[in-house]
């Protein structure tokens, strides 16, 4: 499908705009050369939790301005679980929910920020997450998804090594031409070993 989109864009002198966000790029949650590829990635440095806040802000703004129908559409989008929608739905129920597979994006965005922006070690990120998400996630859940984060982050670098250009919006980005110069065969073992000692 990406090849078809690229062909149509070239035919009409247009661009294929990528919608993958920072969270998906960090976890490699994209099909290589499928939705992973575009001519420009507008959300490449915007974490999914921020995308959700922006959508909520817009919905509230439209509601105040009297655009009730548009606000309801945006709120419906927020209420719909994130899904790659690769499997057909069972009636009205979504068959694949991303966060059931890779874990909560609010945790992954937290891990990503403290790993890249501050350079904190896995055990320190774990302790901070336990304090920050106390009463929301138990320690076992935080540790489980932190291990998943490190495993996926390192294993999926090959997808980030060939990313299209995109803007740097915040203080954390994964562009191979700027912020993250990481080899595709980097190993997560030393980080995962730290987590095994917790």
PyMOL commands that set and color helices and strands:
alter all, ss='L'
color gray80, all
select helices_A, chain A and resi 2-11+22-27+48-64+68-79+98-102+105-116+122-132+139-155+157-160+189-196
alter helices_A, ss='H'
color red, helices_A
select strands_A, chain A and resi 17-18+40-41
alter strands_A, ss='S'
color yellow, strands_A
deselect
rebuild
show_as cartoon
